[in-house]
Amino acid sequence: MNRTLTIIIAVAAVALLIQSCLPSGKPSRPNQNLLPVVEVFNDKLISVRSVKKRDLEKAIEQFCNMYNQESFRALPRLFAFGEEEFVITFPYDIDFATFCVFVNYLHYPNDIGYDPAIRGWTTAKEKDEWVQRPIDNKKVMLFIPKSDDEYDNVYLTSEENFSVKIGFAIGHHFKPFSHPVEYYEEPIYSFGELVGKEFIDFR
């Protein structure tokens, strides 16, 4: 009887230990007092088409769950322009490197099957991490081409139609191209068209 009781106690202890090591299921977030309250002007904008709203929301939530555990690095704002057409902005700004990774993640989310059309726009400032010539201080369009088979990078074309690839599997690498991979296009929607429109904030 004592041996049986000992085994039961041991099994229960191991089960409790395993449970304590597993994630709780509730995403980790910093103290809500650290949420920014003053919006920061910036020109970062993403257009997403050919996706269902629930799939896009899930992808955004997954990204926030990964990047907002210790600080609020990504606070996207989602606008819908139709059943499968959306715009994402960052009212509290987002650093350039995280913006690049965000565009990549929307294209290759975890366990979500879709084939989105995604374009991002911003100004690549000289002081930003990962920014080098010939895109420094230029307006750039971010995208993932259909030919991509590496899954861990983002492509950029400047307003002067210089294209580069930024990879971030181990650190990052910066590869200029001798020709445009895709030609620069202006954003489909302007910030003015978002004024007064309903939105969803993610944190």
Backbone as CSV, one residue per row, in Angstrom:
resi,resn,N_x,N_y,N_z,CA_x,CA_y,CA_z,C_x,C_y,C_z
1,MET,0.836,-1.209,0.000,0.000,0.000,0.000,0.868,1.255,0.000
2,ASN,1.924,1.230,0.884,2.814,2.388,0.966,3.548,2.606,-0.344
3,ARG,3.959,1.463,-1.007,4.666,1.576,-2.287,3.753,2.156,-3.354
4,THR,2.490,1.718,-3.389,1.526,2.240,-4.359,1.287,3.725,-4.148
5,LEU,1.165,4.126,-2.889,0.948,5.540,-2.577,2.143,6.377,-3.001
6,THR,3.338,5.825,-2.809,4.564,6.541,-3.191,4.617,6.760,-4.697
7,ILE,4.216,5.711,-5.453,4.216,5.822,-6.922,3.220,6.883,-7.383
8,ILE,2.029,6.877,-6.777,0.998,7.852,-7.141,1.490,9.271,-6.882
9,ILE,2.117,9.464,-5.720,2.632,10.789,-5.367,3.726,11.219,-6.343
10,ALA,4.597,10.258,-6.705,5.693,10.570,-7.630,5.166,10.953,-9.001
11,VAL,4.175,10.184,-9.493,3.580,10.484,-10.806,2.907,11.857,-10.786
12,ALA,2.193,12.147,-9.718,1.530,13.447,-9.601,2.540,14.584,-9.572
13,ALA,3.660,14.358,-8.886,4.700,15.393,-8.799,5.312,15.672,-10.166
14,VAL,5.563,14.588,-10.928,6.125,14.750,-12.274,5.141,15.490,-13.176
15,ALA,3.859,15.138,-13.071,2.836,15.807,-13.877,2.774,17.297,-13.571
16,LEU,2.854,17.635,-12.287,2.831,19.047,-11.904,4.066,19.768,-12.411
17,LEU,5.230,19.084,-12.381,6.470,19.693,-12.863,6.393,19.979,-14.349
18,ILE,5.878,18.996,-15.124,5.742,19.183,-16.571,4.789,20.332,-16.872
19,GLN,3.674,20.364,-16.142,2.683,21.422,-16.368,3.258,22.794,-16.083
20,SER,4.120,22.874,-15.053,4.708,24.171,-14.702,5.691,24.645,-15.745
21,CYS,6.260,23.699,-16.526,7.239,24.061,-17.554,6.591,24.424,-18.879
22,LEU,5.333,24.052,-19.026,4.638,24.358,-20.270,4.116,25.783,-20.263
23,PRO,3.991,26.425,-21.462,3.408,27.757,-21.519,1.978,27.748,-21.015
24,SER,1.581,28.820,-20.366,0.265,28.868,-19.744,-0.863,28.948,-20.758
25,GLY,-0.542,29.307,-21.994,-1.566,29.462,-23.011,-1.960,30.918,-23.188
26,LYS,-1.818,31.714,-22.152,-2.097,33.132,-22.250,-0.822,33.853,-22.661
27,PRO,-0.858,34.602,-23.776,0.349,35.276,-24.250,0.935,36.212,-23.198
28,SER,2.254,36.211,-23.098,2.945,37.087,-22.153,2.976,38.516,-22.702
29,ARG,2.739,39.472,-21.832,2.795,40.881,-22.204,3.435,41.688,-21.070
30,PRO,4.058,42.814,-21.420,4.588,43.707,-20.379,3.434,44.343,-19.597
31,ASN,3.785,45.068,-18.568,2.784,45.810,-17.804,2.038,46.766,-18.731
32,GLN,0.711,46.784,-18.623,-0.107,47.632,-19.500,0.215,49.111,-19.341
33,ASN,0.823,49.478,-18.212,1.219,50.872,-18.008,2.301,51.306,-18.993
34,LEU,2.959,50.332,-19.632,4.020,50.642,-20.586,3.492,50.876,-21.998
35,LEU,2.190,50.678,-22.190,1.605,50.955,-23.494,1.728,52.440,-23.827
36,PRO,2.175,52.782,-25.019,2.242,54.196,-25.400,0.850,54.794,-25.526
37,VAL,0.741,56.067,-25.249,-0.558,56.747,-25.341,-0.537,57.865,-26.379
38,VAL,0.648,58.311,-26.754,0.777,59.392,-27.731,1.202,58.796,-29.070
39,GLU,0.402,59.017,-30.098,0.737,58.487,-31.409,1.938,59.218,-32.002
40,VAL,2.731,58.473,-32.780,3.973,58.997,-33.363,3.828,59.005,-34.883
41,PHE,3.971,60.167,-35.490,3.830,60.248,-36.944,4.911,59.411,-37.625
42,ASN,4.504,58.606,-38.603,5.445,57.837,-39.420,4.738,57.441,-40.712
43,ASP,5.499,56.962,-41.682,4.912,56.644,-42.986,4.879,55.152,-43.284
44,LYS,4.931,54.332,-42.233,4.909,52.875,-42.432,3.471,52.413,-42.700
45,LEU,3.297,51.704,-43.802,1.972,51.257,-44.219,2.110,49.942,-44.970
46,ILE,1.160,49.028,-44.747,1.175,47.728,-45.418,-0.185,47.483,-46.064
47,SER,-0.162,47.031,-47.295,-1.371,46.626,-48.002,-1.400,45.102,-48.077
48,VAL,-2.530,44.510,-47.689,-2.693,43.051,-47.735,-3.967,42.735,-48.495
49,ARG,-3.847,41.916,-49.513,-5.015,41.522,-50.306,-5.053,40.009,-50.480
50,SER,-6.228,39.517,-50.848,-6.447,38.087,-51.126,-6.298,37.221,-49.883
51,VAL,-6.759,37.729,-48.733,-6.765,36.941,-47.500,-8.101,37.151,-46.787
52,LYS,-8.473,36.173,-45.979,-9.638,36.304,-45.126,-9.254,37.082,-43.869
53,LYS,-10.198,37.872,-43.378,-9.924,38.706,-42.217,-9.478,37.876,-41.018
54,ARG,-10.145,36.753,-40.780,-9.803,35.937,-39.611,-8.378,35.386,-39.721
55,ASP,-7.934,35.054,-40.938,-6.573,34.551,-41.111,-5.544,35.657,-40.887
56,LEU,-5.838,36.834,-41.408,-4.916,37.955,-41.223,-4.834,38.348,-39.747
57,GLU,-5.976,38.402,-39.074,-5.975,38.726,-37.644,-5.166,37.706,-36.859
58,LYS,-5.295,36.436,-37.217,-4.541,35.388,-36.526,-3.044,35.574,-36.733
59,ALA,-2.631,35.907,-37.966,-1.214,36.117,-38.255,-0.669,37.306,-37.457
60,ILE,-1.431,38.389,-37.399,-1.001,39.568,-36.644,-0.890,39.234,-35.157
61,GLU,-1.870,38.506,-34.634,-1.843,38.125,-33.222,-0.638,37.241,-32.917
62,GLN,-0.326,36.318,-33.816,0.837,35.458,-33.618,2.116,36.289,-33.542
63,PHE,2.247,37.253,-34.436,3.436,38.090,-34.437,3.539,38.885,-33.131
64,CYS,2.435,39.478,-32.712,2.444,40.251,-31.468,2.780,39.359,-30.270
65,ASN,2.289,38.129,-30.277,2.597,37.203,-29.184,4.088,36.913,-29.099
66,MET,4.774,36.930,-30.237,6.208,36.674,-30.249,7.021,37.916,-29.892
67,TYR,6.611,39.067,-30.393,7.450,40.265,-30.295,7.069,41.210,-29.159
68,ASN,5.939,40.999,-28.521,5.511,41.917,-27.459,5.576,41.286,-26.072
69,GLN,6.471,40.353,-25.867,6.547,39.688,-24.578,7.256,40.544,-23.511
70,GLU,8.311,41.228,-23.905,9.081,42.021,-22.944,8.853,43.517,-23.098
71,SER,8.520,43.931,-24.279,8.178,45.332,-24.540,7.218,45.360,-25.718
72,PHE,6.516,46.478,-25.883,5.541,46.594,-26.976,6.261,47.061,-28.236
73,ARG,6.857,46.104,-28.947,7.643,46.422,-30.136,6.775,46.619,-31.373
74,ALA,5.595,45.981,-31.395,4.727,46.058,-32.571,3.289,46.272,-32.120
75,LEU,2.710,47.401,-32.525,1.320,47.721,-32.190,0.574,48.068,-33.483
76,PRO,0.264,47.049,-34.283,-0.361,47.290,-35.589,-1.813,47.743,-35.450
77,ARG,-2.252,48.504,-36.445,-3.643,48.934,-36.539,-4.185,48.458,-37.879
78,LEU,-5.290,47.722,-37.857,-5.831,47.086,-39.052,-7.093,47.775,-39.536
79,PHE,-7.115,48.121,-40.827,-8.276,48.705,-41.489,-8.745,47.745,-42.584
80,ALA,-10.052,47.576,-42.713,-10.611,46.726,-43.759,-11.192,47.593,-44.871
81,PHE,-10.868,47.243,-46.119,-11.407,47.943,-47.279,-12.239,47.014,-48.147
82,GLY,-12.565,45.877,-47.617,-13.354,44.883,-48.328,-13.189,43.557,-47.626
83,GLU,-13.798,42.515,-48.161,-13.720,41.200,-47.527,-12.309,40.647,-47.538
84,GLU,-11.511,40.995,-48.542,-10.163,40.448,-48.635,-9.130,41.530,-48.971
85,GLU,-9.368,42.740,-48.496,-8.443,43.838,-48.769,-8.279,44.683,-47.511
86,PHE,-7.014,44.860,-47.073,-6.750,45.477,-45.781,-5.529,46.389,-45.842
87,VAL,-5.482,47.300,-44.891,-4.332,48.183,-44.707,-3.919,48.117,-43.239
88,ILE,-2.622,48.063,-43.018,-2.074,48.039,-41.654,-1.155,49.234,-41.478
89,THR,-1.327,49.945,-40.385,-0.439,51.059,-40.037,0.113,50.820,-38.636
90,PHE,1.000,51.705,-38.207,1.625,51.598,-36.889,1.578,52.966,-36.212
91,PRO,0.461,53.263,-35.542,0.262,54.605,-34.991,1.296,55.014,-33.942
92,TYR,1.974,54.037,-33.332,3.006,54.350,-32.343,4.395,54.051,-32.895
93,ASP,4.476,53.883,-34.209,5.689,53.586,-34.950,6.192,52.178,-34.621
94,ILE,7.156,51.729,-35.368,7.786,50.424,-35.208,9.164,50.551,-35.836
95,ASP,10.175,49.933,-35.252,11.511,50.095,-35.816,11.607,49.375,-37.167
96,PHE,12.539,49.825,-37.982,12.639,49.361,-39.368,12.856,47.851,-39.450
97,ALA,13.752,47.310,-38.613,14.051,45.878,-38.668,12.816,45.047,-38.334
98,THR,12.075,45.436,-37.292,10.868,44.702,-36.920,9.811,44.829,-38.003
99,PHE,9.737,45.991,-38.640,8.809,46.193,-39.758,9.115,45.210,-40.886
100,CYS,10.403,45.029,-41.196,10.803,44.083,-42.240,10.379,42.657,-41.885
101,VAL,10.616,42.264,-40.633,10.257,40.915,-40.194,8.742,40.738,-40.205
102,PHE,8.007,41.793,-39.861,6.544,41.739,-39.858,6.013,41.459,-41.260
103,VAL,6.551,42.141,-42.264,6.124,41.911,-43.650,6.386,40.457,-44.037
104,ASN,7.564,39.951,-43.660,7.892,38.562,-43.951,6.926,37.610,-43.256
105,TYR,6.606,37.879,-41.977,5.742,36.964,-41.230,4.321,36.944,-41.786
106,LEU,3.832,38.085,-42.216,2.501,38.098,-42.823,2.461,37.226,-44.069
107,HIS,3.587,37.156,-44.767,3.648,36.334,-45.979,3.789,34.855,-45.636
108,TYR,4.535,34.566,-44.565,4.799,33.182,-44.160,4.379,32.949,-42.700
109,PRO,3.095,33.068,-42.386,2.679,32.868,-40.997,2.708,31.393,-40.605
110,ASN,2.659,31.143,-39.318,2.709,29.781,-38.805,1.324,29.131,-38.849
111,ASP,1.232,28.004,-39.543,0.000,27.194,-39.575,-1.220,27.947,-40.118
112,ILE,-0.996,28.837,-41.089,-2.103,29.524,-41.764,-1.878,29.358,-43.261
113,GLY,-2.820,28.744,-43.932,-2.658,28.509,-45.355,-3.330,29.581,-46.189
114,TYR,-2.544,30.487,-46.741,-3.090,31.472,-47.660,-2.007,31.944,-48.615
115,ASP,-2.386,32.659,-49.633,-1.440,33.161,-50.631,-1.682,34.656,-50.803
116,PRO,-1.184,35.460,-49.870,-1.523,36.881,-49.855,-0.719,37.704,-50.850
117,ALA,-1.280,38.833,-51.208,-0.549,39.858,-51.954,-0.214,40.965,-50.957
118,ILE,1.072,41.123,-50.645,1.487,42.036,-49.578,2.520,43.022,-50.112
119,ARG,2.318,44.282,-49.792,3.287,45.324,-50.080,3.380,46.238,-48.851
120,GLY,4.590,46.627,-48.523,4.790,47.560,-47.430,5.541,48.780,-47.933
121,TRP,5.348,49.914,-47.265,6.033,51.142,-47.657,6.527,51.883,-46.421
122,THR,7.690,52.494,-46.566,8.216,53.364,-45.528,9.405,54.126,-46.100
123,THR,9.982,54.985,-45.297,11.239,55.637,-45.656,12.352,54.949,-44.896
124,ALA,13.345,54.442,-45.610,14.483,53.766,-44.983,15.504,54.818,-44.567
125,LYS,15.528,55.120,-43.300,16.415,56.178,-42.809,17.834,55.646,-42.585
126,GLU,18.789,56.504,-42.820,20.201,56.115,-42.715,20.543,55.535,-41.345
127,LYS,19.895,56.052,-40.290,20.204,55.608,-38.926,19.527,54.288,-38.567
128,ASP,18.605,53.821,-39.395,17.866,52.598,-39.090,18.769,51.373,-39.207
129,GLU,18.533,50.410,-38.329,19.227,49.134,-38.420,18.893,48.469,-39.748
130,TRP,19.923,47.867,-40.385,19.845,47.136,-41.645,19.827,48.033,-42.876
131,VAL,19.771,49.339,-42.712,19.708,50.231,-43.879,21.114,50.579,-44.368
132,GLN,21.340,50.410,-45.659,22.600,50.758,-46.304,22.296,51.399,-47.655
133,ARG,23.320,51.892,-48.297,23.155,52.334,-49.675,22.812,51.138,-50.540
134,PRO,21.970,51.292,-51.561,21.461,52.535,-52.143,20.058,52.922,-51.661
135,ILE,19.593,52.360,-50.538,18.216,52.654,-50.119,18.156,53.641,-48.959
136,ASP,19.299,54.086,-48.458,19.297,54.984,-47.302,18.631,56.319,-47.640
137,ASN,17.748,56.715,-46.733,16.991,57.970,-46.873,16.134,58.007,-48.142
138,LYS,15.679,56.827,-48.550,14.811,56.717,-49.719,13.478,56.089,-49.321
139,LYS,12.425,56.452,-50.045,11.171,55.724,-49.896,11.365,54.331,-50.490
140,VAL,10.870,53.320,-49.788,11.054,51.951,-50.270,9.727,51.197,-50.230
141,MET,9.597,50.219,-51.117,8.477,49.286,-51.138,9.009,47.920,-50.723
142,LEU,8.374,47.289,-49.741,8.789,45.979,-49.259,7.868,44.907,-49.828
143,PHE,8.428,43.743,-50.152,7.632,42.670,-50.758,8.389,41.352,-50.671
144,ILE,7.674,40.267,-50.934,8.261,38.942,-51.091,7.901,38.473,-52.499
145,PRO,8.870,38.282,-53.379,8.529,37.880,-54.754,8.056,36.436,-54.824
146,LYS,7.331,36.116,-55.868,6.835,34.756,-56.060,7.975,33.752,-56.151
147,SER,9.139,34.198,-56.609,10.280,33.301,-56.800,11.018,32.979,-55.503
148,ASP,10.654,33.606,-54.407,11.383,33.398,-53.149,11.263,31.950,-52.682
149,ASP,12.400,31.365,-52.340,12.398,29.999,-51.815,13.261,29.887,-50.558
150,GLU,13.539,31.025,-49.928,14.374,31.031,-48.722,13.558,31.295,-47.459
151,TYR,12.470,32.034,-47.586,11.479,32.223,-46.517,11.951,33.047,-45.324
152,ASP,13.166,33.539,-45.337,13.687,34.268,-44.180,14.270,35.612,-44.585
153,ASN,13.590,36.295,-45.507,14.111,37.566,-45.989,12.962,38.454,-46.442
154,VAL,13.325,39.668,-46.796,12.372,40.587,-47.392,13.105,41.354,-48.491
155,TYR,12.395,41.685,-49.552,12.959,42.449,-50.659,12.458,43.878,-50.577
156,LEU,13.303,44.804,-51.027,12.927,46.215,-51.033,13.337,46.834,-52.360
157,THR,12.475,47.686,-52.887,12.816,48.487,-54.060,12.621,49.950,-53.699
158,SER,13.654,50.746,-53.958,13.576,52.163,-53.632,12.772,52.916,-54.674
159,GLU,12.434,54.157,-54.345,11.694,55.001,-55.281,12.478,55.248,-56.562
160,GLU,13.804,54.992,-56.522,14.636,55.125,-57.716,14.842,53.777,-58.409
161,ASN,14.090,52.758,-57.947,14.093,51.415,-58.527,15.415,50.669,-58.376
162,PHE,16.074,50.870,-57.224,17.163,50.003,-56.803,16.571,48.936,-55.884
163,SER,16.848,47.674,-56.177,16.310,46.578,-55.367,17.410,45.935,-54.527
164,VAL,17.048,45.541,-53.302,17.959,44.834,-52.412,17.175,43.731,-51.704
165,LYS,17.911,42.774,-51.163,17.322,41.725,-50.333,17.970,41.776,-48.958
166,ILE,17.145,41.779,-47.928,17.641,41.720,-46.557,17.243,40.371,-45.979
167,GLY,18.233,39.590,-45.608,17.980,38.288,-45.000,18.238,38.336,-43.509
168,PHE,17.484,37.563,-42.730,17.658,37.627,-41.283,17.599,36.264,-40.602
169,ALA,18.095,35.219,-41.273,18.132,33.900,-40.642,19.184,33.879,-39.540
170,ILE,20.392,34.299,-39.832,21.467,34.401,-38.841,22.011,35.820,-38.949
171,GLY,21.668,36.661,-37.963,22.025,38.061,-38.093,21.221,38.644,-39.243
172,HIS,21.905,39.191,-40.231,21.221,39.641,-41.439,22.243,39.819,-42.545
173,HIS,21.796,39.741,-43.778,22.677,40.057,-44.892,21.950,40.988,-45.839
174,PHE,22.704,41.771,-46.558,22.177,42.836,-47.410,22.722,42.608,-48.813
175,LYS,21.831,42.284,-49.759,22.260,41.953,-51.118,21.621,42.896,-52.120
176,PRO,22.400,43.790,-52.741,21.856,44.642,-53.812,21.738,43.858,-55.120
177,PHE,20.804,44.277,-55.963,20.636,43.678,-57.286,21.000,44.702,-58.354
178,SER,21.406,44.201,-59.505,21.786,45.102,-60.602,20.572,45.582,-61.389
179,HIS,19.390,45.021,-61.064,18.163,45.396,-61.761,17.010,45.316,-60.764
180,PRO,15.917,45.988,-61.031,14.774,45.921,-60.101,14.155,44.521,-60.074
181,VAL,13.984,43.963,-58.899,13.269,42.690,-58.776,11.790,42.938,-59.030
182,GLU,11.293,44.030,-58.490,9.965,44.562,-58.826,10.086,46.076,-58.841
183,TYR,9.351,46.730,-59.707,9.426,48.179,-59.801,8.630,48.831,-58.660
184,TYR,9.156,49.941,-58.208,8.511,50.672,-57.111,7.130,51.165,-57.539
185,GLU,6.171,51.000,-56.644,4.824,51.532,-56.838,4.434,52.321,-55.599
186,GLU,3.650,53.346,-55.785,3.150,54.110,-54.650,2.073,53.295,-53.928
187,PRO,1.866,53.559,-52.632,0.812,52.842,-51.892,-0.551,52.993,-52.555
188,ILE,-1.357,51.945,-52.457,-2.696,51.961,-53.034,-3.590,52.944,-52.298
189,TYR,-3.428,53.001,-50.976,-4.227,53.898,-50.140,-3.317,54.909,-49.463
190,SER,-3.853,56.083,-49.231,-3.114,57.121,-48.522,-3.577,57.172,-47.073
191,PHE,-2.781,57.807,-46.227,-3.164,57.939,-44.818,-4.437,58.770,-44.675
192,GLY,-4.641,59.705,-45.587,-5.847,60.525,-45.534,-7.111,59.706,-45.692
193,GLU,-7.037,58.616,-46.452,-8.207,57.764,-46.661,-8.548,56.929,-45.428
194,LEU,-7.664,56.910,-44.444,-7.903,56.130,-43.232,-8.591,56.939,-42.140
195,VAL,-8.599,58.255,-42.299,-9.181,59.125,-41.273,-10.674,58.837,-41.125
196,GLY,-11.106,58.586,-39.890,-12.500,58.330,-39.600,-12.955,56.913,-39.902
197,LYS,-12.055,56.077,-40.394,-12.431,54.702,-40.748,-12.267,53.794,-39.527
198,GLU,-13.148,52.810,-39.378,-13.058,51.874,-38.260,-11.769,51.045,-38.351
199,PHE,-11.250,50.677,-37.188,-10.004,49.919,-37.168,-9.972,48.982,-35.957
200,ILE,-9.008,48.074,-35.988,-8.747,47.172,-34.860,-7.293,47.346,-34.474
201,ASP,-7.034,47.604,-33.195,-5.680,47.712,-32.678,-5.236,46.388,-32.075
202,PHE,-3.994,46.025,-32.337,-3.406,44.804,-31.767,-2.268,45.199,-30.837
203,ARG,-2.103,44.403,-29.796,-1.004,44.712,-28.861,-0.298,43.466,-28.393
